Each structure stands twice: as structure tokens, then as C-alpha cells.
Amino acid sequence: MMTADYLSLDGHILFKWFETLMMESIAQLEGKPLKDGKLDYFKQEFLKQYCTHFISIRTLSSGLKLVYHGRENEITALASIAVLTRACLENYSLFYYIYRASGDSRDDTYFRFWSWFREGLMCRQRYNMSGHADKREEERQEINRIFAEQQGCPLYQSFTPKQKKRCEKYGEWYFCGIAALLQKAGFSEAFSDNFYNFFSSYAHPTSAGHLQTSQADYETSKDLMNAMLKPLFICSGLYLYNYWILLGDILTIVNEEDKAVVTSWAELGNTLMK
């Protein structure tokens, strides 16, 4: 149940709380036998990457400043925090779409995971580095092998001819934006659209991101940063909530207070800004 006590906790308390829960949750899979190989392995790797971004944001948001002459009172790490938060939202949206959005359909989970994996291999084919020709050829064969298996999957068969062509040629496997995936993953429509676009303005050299950074004094920057942390904590609550469902029988770390804080932030994501 969402309570004001949890939602009003200071940022440093929430950073420590969520970080501890992430690290303990990741450790639950360390050394455990993997029934489904890579598919199970990357459940852990997704959260590890997210946790790395999360800890980086915590470090930057603690007051680190990049000082420019004449702008000594400006929080100039603000743009970096925004870019990292965007990366967190993207990580969670794909984690959810692969592992949770399929429900009980193992075929759909299988297709989405291997599509995501194949897309990564295809991206690496573009890196033409000397001394890696054998590795690139090995991965090219893996790309073809995965695609040959995918063509028999129900989700692939549901694609339009144009989508099938893009899947084969470019590795595309979901045909909507990240904001739409965030909505599927528990964020309200208004929340996912507004905040993802806001963070994207910092990730790309758009005028909006430049204006927000260049015109912000210390207090404005601090207010913007605090506003950015709310979707990050919501995302972390949603992530842990869904991750714990996947871990199921091996999860032993969660007490009632942990469940309450995670559930509170997860619920907020679906209700805020409706």
C-alpha cells in the first residue's frame, strides 16, 4: 500500500534502500544452476547493468559539481544524471517486455529474449576492429542460426511482411517506442511520455536540454534533479517488484518493510499524472 511515510523519505535513504535490495537480489542467482542458460543468466545481467547506472546516479546526485568559471554555484552534473536515468528506464522497459509482458507464454519470452540477443550481435557486426575477424564470423553464424529458429515462433509469424523484413535485415523485434514499453511495464501514459521525452532531451543535443542546463542556477538545478529522482525510484520499485516475481522460490531476502517500500513506489508509477 502506498504510504506518505515511504514516499517522503530522503533521497539518500531511498538510494541506500534500493541499492541494498538490488545487490541482495542479484546475489540470489549467483552460483545457482541455470535451467535455461543465457535466458536465465541475463535476468541477473539486466539488473546488474541497471544497478550500475543507479549507483552512478547516486554518486552524481550527492553534490558533485563540475565547476566552470563564473558558474561555481551550478549543479552541472544534472545533464549526466538525466542521461543515466534515461538508460535506467530503457533497461527496465526491455527487461519487463522480455521477461514479464509475455505472461505464461514461454514461446513469446523465448522469442523476445533471443531477438534482443540477436540484435546485440548484429550491432557488434558494425564494429570493424582489427584482430576480431574470426569472432565476427562466429557471431555472424550465430545471428543466422537464431533467425532460422525464430521464423517458426508465433510472434514472428504475427509480424507484417514489412516487419519481418526489418527483423531479418536490422534485427528489429519490437515495433513501438520506449515510452510505449514503459506504459506496458507499469508507468502511466502521461508519466512515461513526459519523463522519457524529458530525459531524452538531455541524451540528444536538442535545444530543450541545452536551455534547461544553461539557464539553471543552483536552486533550479537542485529542484530539477529532485524531480528526476522520482521516476528513478518508481522505476526501481517496479523493477524489484517484477524481478522478485521471477525469482520466486529462491528469494529469501524480502521482509515486510522491504515489500512495503517497493510496492509503494511501484504503485505510484501507475497513478501519478493520470
C-alpha positions in Angstrom: 0.0 0.0 0.0 1.3 3.4 -0.9 2.1 5.5 2.2 3.3 9.0 2.7 5.9 7.8 5.1 7.8 5.9 2.4 7.3 8.4 -0.4 8.6 11.3 1.8 11.9 9.5 2.7 15.0 11.5 1.9 16.8 10.6 -1.3 19.9 9.3 0.3 17.8 6.9 2.4 16.0 5.6 -0.7 19.2 5.3 -2.7 20.7 3.1 0.1 17.5 1.1 0.5 17.0 0.3 -3.2 20.7 -0.3 -3.8 20.9 -2.8 -0.9 17.8 -4.6 -2.2 19.2 -4.8 -5.8 22.6 -6.1 -4.7 21.0 -8.8 -2.5 18.5 -9.7 -5.2 21.4 -10.1 -7.7 23.2 -12.3 -5.3 20.3 -14.7 -5.1 21.2 -16.1 -8.6 25.0 -16.2 -8.0 26.2 -19.7 -8.3 22.7 -21.2 -8.9 22.3 -23.7 -11.7 20.7 -22.1 -14.8 17.9 -24.2 -16.2 17.5 -22.0 -19.3 21.1 -21.0 -19.9 21.5 -17.5 -21.3 17.8 -16.7 -20.9 18.2 -17.1 -17.1 21.7 -15.6 -16.9 20.6 -12.3 -18.4 17.8 -11.9 -15.9 20.7 -11.2 -13.5 22.7 -9.2 -16.0 19.9 -6.8 -16.8 19.6 -5.9 -13.1 23.4 -5.6 -12.7 23.5 -3.1 -15.5 20.6 -1.2 -14.0 22.3 -1.2 -10.6 25.5 0.2 -12.1 23.5 3.2 -13.6 21.7 3.6 -10.3 24.9 3.8 -8.2 26.4 6.2 -10.7 23.3 8.5 -10.3 23.5 8.3 -6.6 27.2 9.4 -6.8 26.5 12.3 -9.1 23.4 13.5 -7.2 25.2 13.7 -3.9 26.5 17.1 -4.7 29.3 16.5 -7.3 29.9 19.7 -9.3 31.8 20.3 -12.5 32.9 23.9 -11.9 33.0 26.4 -14.7 34.5 29.9 -14.2 31.7 32.2 -13.2 29.2 29.4 -12.6 30.5 28.0 -9.4 27.1 27.6 -7.8 25.6 25.5 -10.6 25.0 21.7 -10.4 26.4 20.8 -13.8 26.1 17.1 -13.3 22.4 17.5 -13.9 22.6 16.5 -17.6 24.6 13.4 -16.8 22.0 12.3 -14.2 19.3 12.7 -16.8 21.1 10.6 -19.4 21.7 7.8 -16.9 18.1 7.9 -15.7 17.0 7.5 -19.3 19.3 4.5 -19.6 17.6 3.1 -16.4 14.2 3.5 -17.9 15.2 1.8 -21.2 16.9 -1.1 -19.3 13.8 -1.7 -17.2 11.3 -1.4 -20.2 13.2 -4.1 -22.1 13.6 -6.3 -19.1 9.9 -6.2 -18.5 9.0 -6.7 -22.1 11.2 -9.7 -22.4 10.6 -11.5 -19.1 7.2 -10.3 -17.8 5.0 -9.0 -20.6 4.7 -12.4 -22.2 2.8 -13.7 -19.1 2.8 -17.5 -19.1 3.8 -17.8 -22.8 7.2 -19.4 -22.8 7.3 -19.2 -26.6 6.9 -15.4 -26.5 9.5 -15.0 -23.8 11.9 -17.2 -25.8 11.3 -15.2 -29.0 11.8 -11.8 -27.3 14.9 -12.8 -25.5 16.7 -14.3 -28.5 15.5 -11.3 -30.6 17.1 -9.0 -28.1 20.3 -11.1 -28.0 20.5 -11.3 -31.9 20.0 -7.6 -32.2 23.0 -7.1 -29.9 25.1 -9.4 -32.1 24.1 -7.6 -35.2 25.1 -4.2 -33.7 28.5 -5.7 -32.9 29.0 -6.6 -36.5 29.3 -2.9 -37.3 32.4 -2.7 -35.2 35.2 -3.4 -37.7 38.2 -3.8 -35.4 41.4 -5.5 -36.4 42.1 -8.9 -34.9 38.4 -9.7 -34.5 37.6 -11.2 -37.9 37.2 -14.8 -36.5 34.9 -13.5 -33.7 32.8 -11.5 -36.1 32.4 -14.5 -38.4 31.4 -16.7 -35.4 28.8 -14.2 -34.3 27.5 -13.8 -37.9 26.8 -17.6 -38.0 25.1 -17.3 -34.6 22.9 -14.5 -35.9 21.8 -16.7 -38.8 21.2 -19.7 -36.6 19.0 -17.7 -34.2 17.0 -16.2 -37.0 16.4 -19.6 -38.6 14.9 -20.8 -35.3 12.8 -17.6 -34.8 10.9 -17.9 -38.0 8.8 -20.7 -36.6 7.8 -18.7 -33.5 4.2 -17.4 -33.2 5.3 -13.8 -32.5 7.4 -13.7 -35.7 4.5 -15.1 -37.7 2.3 -12.3 -36.4 4.6 -9.7 -37.9 3.6 -7.9 -41.1 5.7 -8.7 -44.2 7.4 -5.3 -43.7 8.2 -6.0 -40.0 9.6 -9.5 -40.9 11.9 -7.8 -43.4 13.1 -5.3 -40.9 13.6 -8.1 -38.3 15.8 -10.1 -40.7 17.8 -7.1 -42.0 18.2 -4.9 -39.0 17.3 -7.1 -36.0 14.2 -5.1 -35.1 11.8 -7.1 -32.9 9.5 -4.6 -31.2 7.7 -2.0 -33.2 6.8 0.7 -30.7 8.8 3.3 -28.8 10.3 3.1 -25.3 7.6 5.3 -23.9 5.0 2.7 -25.0 7.1 -0.1 -23.5 7.2 1.8 -20.2 3.5 2.1 -20.2 3.2 -1.7 -20.6 5.7 -2.0 -17.8 3.7 -0.1 -15.2 4.1 3.6 -15.8 1.0 5.8 -16.5 0.8 7.0 -20.1 1.3 10.7 -19.1 4.2 9.7 -16.8 6.0 7.6 -19.4 5.6 10.2 -22.2 6.5 13.2 -20.2 9.5 11.9 -18.4 11.0 9.8 -21.1 10.9 12.7 -23.5 12.3 15.0 -20.8 15.3 12.7 -20.3 15.8 12.2 -24.0 16.2 16.0 -24.4 19.4 15.6 -22.4 20.6 12.5 -24.2 20.5 14.2 -27.6 21.8 17.7 -28.5 18.3 19.2 -28.6 17.8 22.9 -27.7 15.5 21.9 -24.8 18.3 20.1 -22.9 20.7 22.9 -23.6 18.3 25.5 -22.3 17.5 23.6 -19.2 21.1 23.2 -18.3 22.5 26.6 -19.4 19.7 28.7 -17.7 19.6 26.8 -14.4 21.1 28.3 -11.3 21.9 26.2 -8.2 18.3 26.1 -6.8 16.7 25.4 -10.2 19.2 22.6 -10.9 18.6 21.1 -7.5 14.8 21.2 -8.0 15.1 19.6 -11.4 17.4 16.9 -10.0 14.9 16.1 -7.3 12.1 15.9 -9.8 14.3 13.5 -11.9 14.8 11.2 -8.9 11.1 10.4 -8.5 10.8 8.4 -11.8 14.1 6.7 -11.0 12.7 5.5 -7.6 9.4 4.5 -9.2 11.4 2.5 -11.9 13.4 0.8 -9.2 10.3 -0.2 -7.3 8.7 -1.6 -10.4 11.9 -3.4 -11.3 12.4 -5.1 -8.0 8.7 -6.0 -7.7 8.8 -7.8 -11.1 12.3 -9.3 -10.5 11.1 -10.8 -7.3 8.2 -12.4 -9.0 10.6 -14.0 -11.4 12.9 -15.3 -8.7 10.0 -16.8 -6.8 11.1 -19.9 -4.9 14.8 -18.8 -4.4 14.0 -15.4 -3.0 14.7 -15.3 0.8 15.8 -11.7 1.4 12.5 -9.8 1.4 10.9 -8.7 4.7 7.6 -6.9 5.1 9.2 -3.4 5.3 11.1 -4.1 2.1 8.0 -5.2 0.3 6.1 -2.1 1.5 8.6 0.4 0.2 9.0 -1.4 -3.1 5.2 -1.8 -3.6 4.6 1.9 -2.6 6.9 3.2 -5.4 5.6 0.6 -7.9 2.0 1.7 -7.3 3.0 5.4 -7.7 4.2 4.8 -11.2 0.8 3.8 -12.4 -1.2 6.5 -10.7 0.9 9.7 -10.9 0.0 12.2 -13.6 -3.1 10.3 -14.9 
